[in-house]
Amino acid sequence: MPKPRASGGPRLAALLLTAGLLPGPVAAAGPPRVGEARLEPVAAADLAGFPGPDPAAALDAFRRVCAAPPATIAPAATGSAEDLAAACAEAAATPPEGAGAFFAQRFSAYRIVRPPEAAGGPERAKGFLTGYFEPELAGALEPGPGYTAAVLARPDDLVILEPGETRPGLDPALRAGRAVASGLEPYPDRAAIEDGALGGRARPLLWLRDGVDLLVLQVQGSGRVRLPDGRAVRVLYDGRNGRPYTAVAKLIVQEGHLPLEGLTLARWTAWLRANPETARRLIRANASYIFFRLAPVEDPALGPVGAAGAPLSPGRSIAVDAGLWRYGLPFWLEGRLPGAGAEETGRLVVAADTGSAIVGPARGDLYLGTGARAGAAAGDLRDAVGFVVLLPKPRGDASAAGR
């Protein structure tokens, strides 16, 4: 997925200090806040259905993030790194049958409540959840008939800014730049890249069948590519040009080509292929451009590596605003989700990824797996759900709670 947009800053850090979510000497003064939302304490026992029918799956996802190399996060991201590390150590020794008790006792639950103006109405405890997936596409290592769209490797002059980082002379809204003798300049947008602005720095990794498949790969941020000899390789996100992202499907609806109702990935991609001239114009209107690297498919059951550095777990890994939340934090999603059984009224998920469109404290993008079925489920997931964040307790508090 695309890299995070940082937000918060010193004011958020101060609020977290007073709330006890970051180390500090100041006592709490009212409910803690994250972004425009406040965190209301709630007992795990009062969360309907918690911890769900299979908390061991969430424990596995949590352990994977714990085992990943430390990821770069925004300075004001919520959650104590020390307390989360202690929870990771305990998770390693927790048997699957103890997963529910681990999440209930080792973490404090806070419902994320947004003000009415941010929530768009009275349902202030609701957030917005979408889904994403890993597409499986046909490709080849050499161009030829049926394989015309190059998947590009990251150019050596691309400089990606870390969360919260700015550079002189570069618009703060841009999250990457091009290294030149005088410093950084804006990186070419999609249209310029397609027109050859990278020159010899445009290094194809492989070729997909057309620009529509390339767009799908770039929107999802990664994918599996099936080669003509039957082998599968994984194509992983390796940077973006830092330009703003525009949803091509949204442009199709805005221009009246297709209705919003019933709009699926299969439908809007088929429309693009049936209207190649308009498709080229709309795709080029999305200035954002993603670069990739190749990797083997080591475990077919798991997804690609997310921004947290860990393989994504279908149905359990969620992309969050990494300017606000630390990777590894568990969340309880209140509501019915894709693939849920009749007894499932919520689900434990783990922050393991981010995305340029995932902005705000109660906004998430749930990873749903690989292939067409996961893609259909992801396309259908655009729901208001409740978000409850589980913040790790300090070691002493957690030990006392477990007795």
NUVOTI-26201 format. One record per atom (N, C-alpha, C): residue in three letters; x, y, z. Coordinates in pm, whole numbers, plus 50000, padded with zeros to 5 digits. Example, Ala and Ser with C-alpha at 12.3 -4.5 7.8 and 13.67 -1.06 7.14 Angstrom:
ALA513194943150780;ALA512304955050780;ALA513204967050780;SER512854977550708;SER513674989450714;SER512905000350787;
//
This chain:
MET500834988150000;MET500005000050000;MET500865012450000;PRO500295024049949;PRO501065036349952;PRO501425040550092;LYS502475048250104;LYS503005052150233;LYS502105062150304;PRO502245063350437;PRO501295070950516;PRO501435085950502;ARG500355092750532;ARG500345107250544;ARG500375110550692;ALA501415117250736;ALA501555120050879;ALA500625131250921;SER500165130751045;SER499335141451100;SER499485141151250;GLY498975151151316;GLY499035151451462;GLY499945162451510;GLY501225159451522;GLY502195169351561;GLY502275171151711;PRO502905182051757;PRO503145183951900;PRO501875184251982;ARG500775189951925;ARG499555190752004;ARG499035176752036;LEU499055167851938;LEU498595154251963;LEU499505147252062;ALA500805149352050;ALA501725143152145;ALA501425147552287;ALA501115160552304;ALA500805165552437;ALA499525159152491;LEU498525157452402;LEU497285151252446;LEU497525136852490;LEU498385129852417;LEU498665116052453;LEU499425115152584;LEU500295124852607;LEU501025125052734;LEU500065126452851;THR499095135752837;THR498165137752947;THR497245125852965;ALA497075117952859;ALA496195106452869;ALA496895094152919;GLY498215094852936;GLY498945083152980;GLY499245073352870;LEU499015077152742;LEU499295068152632;LEU500735068952588;LEU501405079652624;LEU502835080952605;LEU503455083952741;PRO504735080252761;PRO505335082952892;PRO505285097752925;GLY504935101253047;GLY504915115253087;GLY504405116753228;PRO504725127753294;PRO504385129253434;PRO503025135553460;VAL502325140153354;VAL501105147753375;VAL499925138253390;ALA499065140653485;ALA497905132053507;ALA496875134153397;ALA496035124153373;ALA495015125053270;ALA493995135853305;ALA493505142953202;ALA492505153453220;ALA491425151353116;GLY490405143153146;GLY489345140453051;GLY489725129252956;PRO488755125352871;PRO489035114252779;PRO490175117652684;PRO491055108152656;PRO492135110752560;PRO491565112952421;ARG492325119652336;ARG491885122652201;ARG492935118152102;VAL492475114251985;VAL493335111051871;VAL492725117751749;GLY493465127051690;GLY492895134751581;GLY491675142151629;GLU490565141051551;GLU489335148051591;GLU488455139451680;ALA488905127551715;ALA488085118151792;ALA488545117351937;ARG487635113252020;ARG487995110352158;ARG487915095252180;LEU488665090652278;LEU488675076452312;LEU487915074252441;GLU486805067152434;GLU485975064552551;GLU486265050452603;PRO486705049252730;PRO486995035852785;PRO485755026952782;VAL485955014352749;VAL484865004652748;VAL485434991452795;ALA484684984452879;ALA485134971352926;ALA485014961052815;ALA486004952352805;ALA485954941952702;ALA484684933652714;ALA484224931452837;ALA483014923452858;ALA481784930152802;ASP481844943252778;ASP480694950652725;ASP480714951652573;LEU481714945852510;LEU481784945752364;LEU481064933152314;ALA479954934952246;ALA479134923652204;ALA479934914052117;GLY480044901652164;GLY480704891352088;GLY482194890252108;PHE482804899652180;PHE484254899752199;PHE484684887052274;PRO485764880452235;PRO486754883952132;PRO486494877751996;GLY485274873051970;GLY484954866751844;GLY485204851851848;PRO484744844551744;PRO484844829951745;PRO486244824551724;ASP487184832451673;ASP488524827251646;ASP489604837551682;PRO489744840851811;PRO490754850651850;PRO492184845951822;ALA492384832751806;ALA493724827751777;ALA494224832951643;ALA493314835351547;ALA493724840851419;ALA494264854951435;ALA493634862751524;ALA494134876251552;ALA495474875551624;LEU495634865751712;LEU496904864151783;LEU498034861051683;ASP497744852651584;ASP498754849751481;ASP499144862551406;ALA498144870551368;ALA498424882951296;ALA499234892551383;PHE498894893151512;PHE499624901651606;PHE501084897251617;ARG501304884351629;ARG502674879151640;ARG503504882451516;ARG502874882051400;ARG503634884951277;ARG504134899351277;VAL503294908651321;VAL503734922551328;VAL504814923951436;CYS504644917051547;CYS505654917551653;CYS507024912951602;ALA507034902951514;ALA508274897051467;ALA508924905051354;ALA508204914851299;ALA508724922451186;ALA509764932651233;PRO510674936651145;PRO511614947451180;PRO510844960051216;PRO511364968251308;PRO510644980551346;PRO510384989251223;ALA509134993851210;ALA508755002351098;ALA508815016951138;THR509075025451040;THR509075039851066;THR507635044551084;ILE507395051951192;ILE506045056951218;ILE506125071751250;ALA504975078251247;ALA504925092451282;ALA505235094151430;PRO505935104951467;PRO506305106951608;PRO505115107051703;ALA503935111551654;ALA502785112851741;ALA501845100751735;ALA502255089851671;ALA501375078251661;ALA501015073051800;THR499735069851818;THR499225065851949;THR499655051751985;GLY500005050052112;GLY500385036952164;GLY501815037052212;SER502045031952331;SER503385031452388;SER504175020152325;ALA505335023552267;ALA506185013252206;ALA506675003252311;GLU506995008152430;GLU507474999452538;GLU506404989652581;ASP505174994552600;ASP504104985652643;ASP503724975752534;LEU503764980352409;LEU503454971252299;LEU504504960252287;ALA505774963852309;ALA506844953852307;ALA506644943452417;ALA506214947952535;ALA505954938652644;ALA504794929352609;ALA503754934752543;ALA502634926352501;ALA503084916152397;CYS503994920352307;CYS504524910952208;CYS505254899452275;ALA506034902552377;ALA506764892052448;ALA505804882152512;GLU504704887052567;GLU503724878152629;GLU502974870052524;ALA502744876352407;ALA502024869352301;ALA502794857052254;ALA504114858152253;ALA504934847052206;ALA504754834652292;ALA504384836452418;ALA504224825052510;ALA502754821452532;THR501854827852459;THR500424825452479;THR499944814352387;PRO499344803652439;PRO498824792952353;PRO497574797552280;PRO497214791152169;PRO496034795452093;PRO494774796252176;GLU494594786752268;GLU493364786952350;GLU493344798552449;GLY494474805152469;GLY494524816652559;GLY494444829952488;ALA494164829952357;ALA494184842352280;ALA493134852352327;GLY491914847552353;GLY490864856652396;GLY491204863552526;ALA491674855852623;ALA492044861652753;ALA493224871152738;PHE494154868052649;PHE495304876952626;PHE494834890752582;PHE493964891452484;PHE493504904552434;PHE492624911652538;ALA491844904152613;ALA490954910252712;ALA491724915752831;GLN492794908952872;GLN493504912652994;GLN494734921252969;ARG495344919652854;ARG496614926552830;ARG496424940552773;PHE495184943752729;PHE494904956452663;PHE493714963352729;SER493694976552717;SER492544984552758;SER491794988852632;ALA490484986952632;ALA489674989952514;ALA489125004152521;TYR489185011152407;TYR488665024752395;TYR487845025652267;ARG486595029552281;ARG485765031852162;ARG486135045352101;ILE486335045451970;ILE486725057651900;ILE485455065151861;VAL485265076751917;VAL484035084551899;VAL484385097751834;ARG483795100351718;ARG484055112751646;ARG482955122751672;PRO483265135651666;PRO482215145851682;PRO481245145051565;PRO479995149751585;PRO478985148551479;PRO479425154451346;GLU480135165651348;GLU480525171851222;GLU481525163351145;ALA482375155751217;ALA483335146951151;ALA482685133951109;ALA481675129551186;ALA481015116851157;ALA479935118251051;GLY479575130551016;GLY478545132750916;GLY477145129950965;GLY476935129951096;GLY475615127251149;GLY475685122151291;PRO474565117051342;PRO474505113251482;PRO475245100451517;GLU475595091851419;GLU476245079251452;GLU477715081751481;ARG477965087851594;ARG479305092851623;ARG480295081751656;ALA479785069851692;ALA480695059051726;ALA481065050651603;LYS480525054351488;LYS480795046651368;LYS481985052451292;GLY482765043451234;GLY483815047351142;GLY483505041851005;PHE484475042250916;PHE484235037750779;PHE485275027250743;LEU484795015750696;LEU485655004450664;LEU485505000650517;THR486624999650447;THR486654994350312;THR487514981750311;GLY487614975350196;GLY488424963450184;GLY489394964450068;TYR490494957250079;TYR491424956249967;TYR491914941949957;PHE492594938749847;PHE492964924949822;PHE494234924549738;GLU494754912549720;GLU495904910349636;GLU495414904449503;PRO495464912249394;PRO495004906649267;PRO495964896049216;GLU495424886749140;GLU496244876849071;GLU496084879448921;LEU497174883348857;LEU497144888148719;LEU498034879548631;ALA497764879748502;ALA498614872848406;ALA499704882248360;GLY500934876948350;GLY502044885248308;GLY503164877148247;ALA504184884248201;ALA505344877748139;ALA506594885848171;LEU507734879048168;LEU508994885748198;LEU509524893648079;GLU508944891547962;GLU509334898847841;GLU508084904347775;PRO508194915947708;PRO507014921147639;PRO506694912647516;GLY505444913147474;GLY505034905647357;GLY503534906647339;PRO502974899647242;PRO501534899947221;PRO500784896047348;GLY499904904647390;GLY499134902147512;GLY499804906747639;TYR501044911647631;TYR501754916447748;TYR502434929747711;THR501704940747737;THR502144953747685;THR502384964447791;ALA501954962047914;ALA502044972248019;ALA503174968948115;ALA504184977548118;ALA505374974948201;ALA505114978448347;VAL505514969248435;VAL505544971848579;VAL506954976848611;LEU507074989048661;LEU508374995348676;LEU508964993548815;ALA510274991648819;ALA511014991548944;ALA511195005748994;ARG511495006949122;ARG511705020249181;ARG512945026949121;PRO512805039049068;PRO513955046049011;PRO514915050549120;ASP516185051749085;ASP517185055149187;ASP517185069849225;ASP516395078349156;ASP516325092449193;ASP515075095749273;LEU514305085649311;LEU513085087749390;LEU513445088349538;VAL513065099249604;VAL513285101049747;VAL511925101749815;ILE511645092249902;ILE510355091749971;ILE510505097750109;LEU509615106750145;LEU509685113350275;LEU509075104450383;GLU509695104750498;GLU509165097350613;GLU507955104650669;PRO507115097650749;PRO505965104350809;PRO506365117050885;GLY505715128150853;GLY505995140750919;GLY507165148450862;GLU507915142550771;GLU509105149050716;GLU508725158950606;THR509415170250602;THR509275179950494;THR510665183550443;ARG510715188850322;ARG511985193050262;ARG511825207050205;PRO512845215650218;PRO512775229150163;PRO512485228850013;GLY511565237549973;GLY511245238749832;GLY510275228549778;LEU509875218649860;LEU508945208449816;LEU507605210449887;ASP506535210949810;ASP505205212649866;ASP504965201949973;PRO504575205950095;PRO504345196150202;PRO503305185550166;ALA502445188450068;ALA501435178750028;ALA502045167249948;LEU503245169149896;LEU503925158749820;LEU504745150249915;ARG504615137049904;ARG505285128049997;ARG506525121449936;ALA506965126649823;ALA508185121649759;ALA508705132449666;GLY509955131249628;GLY510555140849536;GLY511615134149451;ARG512095142049355;ARG513145137249264;ARG514455143749303;ALA515485135649326;ALA516785140949365;ALA517455147549245;VAL517765160349259;VAL518495167949158;VAL519655174949227;ALA520505181349150;ALA521705187549207;ALA521375197949312;SER520255204949296;SER519885215749389;SER519075210849508;GLY518735198049514;GLY517945192749624;GLY516855183449574;LEU515595186649605;LEU514465178749559;LEU513525187149476;GLU512955181049374;GLU511895187349296;GLU510745177449287;PRO509525182149255;PRO508405172849244;PRO508695161649145;TYR508285149349184;TYR508515138149094;TYR507485138448982;PRO507845133948861;PRO506885134048750;PRO505595126848786;ASP504475131948732;ASP503195125348758;ASP502995113848660;ARG501855107048674;ARG501595095148593;ARG501695097948443;ALA501035108648400;ALA501045111548256;ALA502465113748205;ALA503275121048282;ALA504645123648239;ALA505465110748238;ILE505255102048336;ILE505975089248339;ILE505605080748219;GLU504295080448187;GLU503865072848071;GLU504425078547942;ASP504695091647940;ASP505245098147821;ASP506765097547814;GLY507405090547910;GLY508835088347902;GLY509695097347986;ALA509115103948089;ALA509885113548169;ALA511025106948248;LEU510955093948272;LEU512015087348350;LEU513205083448264;GLY513035083248134;GLY514135079448046;GLY514675065648080;GLY516005064748093;GLY516645052048123;GLY516375046948262;ARG515795055148349;ARG515465050648484;ARG514185042348488;ALA513475041448378;ALA512275033048371;ALA512725018748346;ARG512775010648451;ARG513284996948442;ARG512134987048462;PRO511664980748355;PRO510554971248368;PRO510964958648444;LEU510104954448535;LEU510294941748607;LEU509634930348531;LEU508444933048477;LEU507684923648396;LEU506584931348326;TRP505794924248245;TRP504744930748168;TRP503404924148198;LEU502374932548215;LEU500994927848230;LEU500264929648096;ARG499044924548091;ARG498364924347962;ARG497974938347912;ASP497654947748005;ASP497284961147959;ASP497354971048075;GLY497074983748042;GLY497134994348143;GLY496064993148250;VAL494974986148221;VAL493924984348322;VAL494424974948432;ASP495074964048393;ASP495654955148494;ASP496724962348575;LEU497514970848509;LEU498524978448582;LEU497874987748683;LEU496774994148644;LEU496055002948737;LEU495554995048857;VAL494964983248834;VAL494474975048945;VAL495614971549039;LEU496754967548983;LEU497914964249066;LEU498344976349149;GLN498364988149088;GLN498815000049160;GLN497805004549264;VAL496535003049237;VAL495515006749335;VAL495614997649458;GLN495814984749437;GLN495894975349549;GLN497254975649616;GLY498294979849544;GLY499604981449604;GLY500494969249596;SER499964957949554;SER500754945749539;SER499894935649464;GLY500504924549424;GLY499754914249356;GLY500604902049329;ARG499924891449288;ARG500604879549238;ARG500454879449086;VAL501534876049019;VAL501514875448873;VAL501814861148830;ARG500914855548750;ARG501074841948699;ARG501764842748564;LEU502934836548554;LEU503734836948432;LEU503264825948335;PRO503624827148207;PRO503164817148109;PRO503554802848142;ASP504654800748215;ASP505064787148249;ASP504384781848375;GLY503454789748431;GLY502694785348548;GLY503244790048681;ARG504454795048682;ARG505024800248807;ARG504304812948851;ALA504294815248981;ALA503724827549036;ALA504824835449106;VAL504844848449082;VAL505744857349153;VAL504914868149220;ARG505454873549325;ARG504754884249397;ARG505384897549357;VAL504534907149331;VAL504964920649296;VAL504594929649414;LEU505604935249479;LEU505394942749603;LEU505634957549585;TYR504884965449657;TYR505044979949661;TYR506474983549698;ASP507044993049624;ASP508404997449655;ASP508545012549640;GLY507445019749660;GLY507525034349656;GLY506535040349559;ARG506225052949582;ARG505315060249493;ARG505885074049466;ASN505355080349362;ASN505895093349322;ASN505435104749411;GLY504595101949510;GLY504195112149607;GLY503095121349561;ARG502595119349441;ARG501515127749389;ARG500165123449446;PRO499165132449446;PRO497855128849501;PRO497185117549423;TYR496485109149496;TYR495775097949436;TYR494345102049399;THR493915098349281;THR492545100549235;THR491955087249194;ALA490795083749248;ALA490165070949218;ALA489535071449079;VAL490015062948990;VAL489495062848853;VAL488035058348851;ALA487655048848936;ALA486255044548942;ALA485345056248979;LYS485825064949067;LYS485025076649106;LYS484855086048987;LEU485905087748907;LEU485785096248788;LEU484785090448689;ILE484775077248674;ILE483825070848583;ILE482385074048625;VAL482125073548754;VAL480775076748804;VAL480475091648788;GLN481435100148824;GLN481215114548816;GLN480905119148675;GLU481515112848576;GLU481265116748437;GLU480035109848379;GLY479355101648458;GLY478105095548415;GLY478245083248327;HIS479425077248324;HIS479605065448239;HIS478975053048301;LEU479025051948433;LEU478425040748505;LEU477785046048632;PRO476705039548679;PRO476105043748806;PRO476915038548925;LEU476825045549036;LEU477495041149157;LEU476905028149209;GLU475575026949201;GLU474925014849251;GLU475345002749167;GLY475804992649234;GLY476214980549165;GLY477574981349099;LEU478324991849129;LEU479654993249068;LEU480634983749135;THR481184974649058;THR482164965049108;THR483464966649031;LEU484524960749086;LEU485804961049017;LEU485684955148877;ALA485014943648866;ALA484874937248736;ALA484124946248638;ARG483144953448688;ARG482334961648598;ARG483094973848549;TRP483784981048641;TRP484434993248592;TRP485704990348514;THR486384979248544;THR487554975848462;THR487124971148323;ALA485994963848315;ALA485474959948184;ALA485084972248102;TRP484504982248169;TRP484124994548097;TRP485375001648044;LEU486445002048123;LEU487675008348077;LEU488215001347953;ARG488184988147952;ARG488704980747836;ARG487814982847713;ALA486524984847735;ALA485614986947622;ALA485675001247568;ASN486305010247642;ASN486385024347603;ASN487825029147617;PRO488735024247535;PRO490175026547557;PRO490595041247553;GLU490015049347467;GLU490445063347459;GLU490065070947586;THR488805069247630;THR488385075747754;THR489135069847872;ALA489375056747867;ALA490095050247976;ALA491485056347994;ARG492185058647884;ARG493525064347894;ARG493485078147959;ARG492495086147921;ARG492375099547980;ARG492085098748130;LEU491175090048169;LEU490815089148310;LEU491955083348393;ILE492635073348341;ILE493745067448416;ILE494855077648435;ARG495145085648333;ARG496195095748343;ARG495805107248437;ALA494505108448467;ALA494065118648563;ALA494475115248705;ASN494805102548728;ASN495325098448859;ASN496835100748858;ALA497275111648920;ALA498685115548913;ALA499605106048989;SER499055098449084;SER499865089349165;SER500375077749080;TYR501625073749107;TYR502225062649033;TYR503025054149131;ILE502825040949124;ILE503445031649218;ILE504545023749148;PHE505655021849219;PHE506765013649172;PHE506835000949257;PHE507474990549201;PHE507394977449262;PHE508744970449268;ARG508764959349340;ARG509874949949340;ARG509294935849337;LEU510114926149298;LEU509664912349288;LEU510074904449412;ALA509264894649448;ALA509564885849561;ALA508904872349536;PRO509434861749594;PRO508784848649581;PRO507504847949664;VAL506624838849628;VAL505424836049707;VAL505804825049805;GLU506154828749926;GLU506654819050023;GLU505544811250091;ASP504444817850124;ASP503304811250188;ASP502044815550113;PRO501484806950028;PRO500304810949950;PRO499114815150034;ALA499064810950161;ALA497924814350246;ALA497994828650297;LEU499174834650294;LEU499344848250345;LEU499454858150231;GLY499194870750264;GLY499284881150165;GLY500684887050157;PRO500824897850084;PRO502124904450072;PRO502524911050204;VAL503744915650210;VAL504224922950327;VAL503594936750328;GLY502994940450441;GLY502404953550455;GLY503414963750503;ALA502944975950526;ALA503834986850568;ALA504494984050701;ALA503894975450784;ALA504494971850913;ALA505634961950898;GLY505864956850777;GLY506954947550754;GLY506594932950774;ALA505304929950793;ALA504854916250817;ALA503894911950708;PRO503864898950674;PRO502874894050578;PRO501464896550629;LEU500584900350538;LEU499204903350574;LEU498394890550592;SER497514890650693;SER496654879250723;SER495254882150671;PRO494724874050579;PRO493384876650525;PRO492334877750635;GLY491584888650630;GLY490514890750727;GLY490954895350863;ARG492284896350887;ARG492774900151019;ARG493744911851018;SER494284915250901;SER495204926650891;SER494444938650838;ILE494674950150900;ILE493954962150860;ILE494944973450837;ALA494664981250733;ALA495424993350707;ALA494775004850782;VAL495605012750851;VAL495125023950932;VAL495915036450894;ASP495515047550951;ASP496255060050935;ASP497495059251024;ALA498645057050961;ALA499875055251038;ALA500395068151097;GLY499785079351062;GLY500115091751131;GLY499465092651268;LEU498495083851293;LEU497745084151419;LEU497925071551503;TRP498115060051439;TRP498135047351511;TRP499445039951488;ARG499935033551593;ARG501155025551583;ARG500795011851524;TYR501655006951434;TYR501464993551382;TYR501514983351496;GLY500694973151485;GLY500634962751587;GLY499474964351682;LEU498854976151686;LEU497714977851777;LEU496534969451730;PRO495904961851820;PRO494674954751783;PRO493484964451781;PHE492534961551696;PHE491254968951689;PHE490134958651691;TRP489044962351758;TRP487824954451753;TRP486854961951662;LEU486454955451551;LEU485504961451457;LEU484114956551492;GLU483244965951522;GLU481874962651563;GLU480964962651441;GLY480564950751399;GLY479684949651283;GLY479954936751207;ARG479094933551111;ARG479254921751027;ARG480274924550918;LEU481174915250896;LEU482244916850799;LEU482184905650696;PRO482864907250581;PRO482844896650479;PRO483304883250533;GLY482564872850498;GLY482924859350542;GLY482524856350685;ALA481824865550750;ALA481464863550891;ALA480384852950904;GLY480514845051009;GLY479474835451040;GLY478314842151112;ALA477234834751129;ALA476044840451191;ALA476314845051333;GLU477284838651400;GLU477554842051540;GLU478554853451554;GLU479084858451445;GLU480134868551453;GLU479534882551444;THR479614890051555;THR479094903751559;THR480204914151559;GLY481454909751554;GLY482604918551550;GLY483844910151526;ARG484964916851505;ARG486174909151474;ARG487414916451525;LEU488334908651580;LEU489634913851620;LEU490544914251498;VAL491134926051473;VAL492074927851362;VAL493304935051417;VAL494364935451336;VAL495624941151381;VAL496134951151278;ALA496554962851323;ALA497094973051235;ALA498424968351176;ALA498454966351044;ALA499644960850980;ALA499994967750850;ASP499214977850811;ASP499434984150682;ASP498864998350687;THR499065005650579;THR498515019150570;THR498205022050424;GLY497665033650397;GLY497355037550260;GLY497105052350251;SER497395058150136;SER497265072650121;SER495825077350135;ALA494845068550110;ALA493435072150124;ALA492885068650261;ILE493705062650348;ILE493255058450480;ILE493645069350579;VAL492735078650601;VAL493025090550679;VAL491965092350786;GLY492395093850910;GLY491485096351020;GLY491525085151122;PRO491075087851244;PRO491185078051353;PRO490225066351342;ALA489105067851272;ALA488115057051260;ALA487945053351114;ARG489065051051048;ARG489075047550906;ARG490005035550888;GLY489515025150823;GLY490325013150806;GLY490095006850671;ASP491054998850627;ASP490984991550502;ASP491394977150535;LEU490454967950526;LEU490654954150570;LEU491194945650456;TYR492314938850479;TYR492874930050377;TYR492084916950375;LEU491614912950253;LEU490694901850243;LEU491244889750168;GLY492484890350120;GLY493054878450058;GLY493454880549914;THR493644869449842;THR494174869349706;THR493134864349607;GLY493104870549488;GLY492304865349379;GLY490944871649362;ALA490184866349266;ALA488924872549225;ALA487874872649335;ARG487774861649411;ARG486764861249517;ARG487044871849624;ALA488324873049663;ALA488694883549759;ALA488444897349700;GLY488704898849569;GLY488464911649505;GLY487004915449506;ALA486114905749484;ALA484684908649487;ALA484244912749628;ALA484764905749730;ALA484434909249868;ALA484954923149903;ALA486174926149857;ALA486734939349886;ALA485924950349820;GLY485464947849698;GLY484664957949628;GLY483334960449695;ASP482794950349763;ASP481494951849829;ASP481594958049968;LEU482804958850022;LEU482964963650159;LEU483154978750162;ARG482104985650194;ARG482135000250213;ARG481085003250321;ASP481415000150445;ASP480414999950551;ASP480815008750669;ALA479785013750735;ALA479985020550863;ALA480065010050972;VAL481175009751044;VAL481345000251154;VAL481905007851274;GLY481775001851391;GLY482375007651510;GLY483835003751521;PHE484665013151563;PHE486095010551584;PHE486405011551732;VAL487005001051787;VAL487485000851924;VAL488964997451920;VAL489805006351971;VAL491245003651972;VAL491614997252106;LEU492514987552101;LEU493034981052221;LEU494454986052244;LEU494634993952348;LEU495944999452382;LEU496594990752489;PRO497854987252469;PRO498514978352566;PRO498644984852703;LYS498344977152804;LYS498504982052940;LYS499984982052979;PRO500384991153068;PRO501734990053123;PRO501904976353187;ARG503124971253188;ARG503384957553233;ARG502784954853372;GLY502964963753467;GLY502444961553601;GLY500934960653604;ASP500264969553529;ASP498794969353525;ASP498304956453461;ALA498984951953356;ALA498544939753289;ALA498714927653378;SER499814927253454;SER500044915953544;SER498974915353650;ALA498604926953705;ALA497594927253808;ALA496234923053754;ALA495954927353628;ALA494654923753569;ALA494544908953544;GLY495674902453519;GLY495644888153487;GLY495544879353609;ARG495684885053729;ARG495634876753849;ARG494204874253894;
//
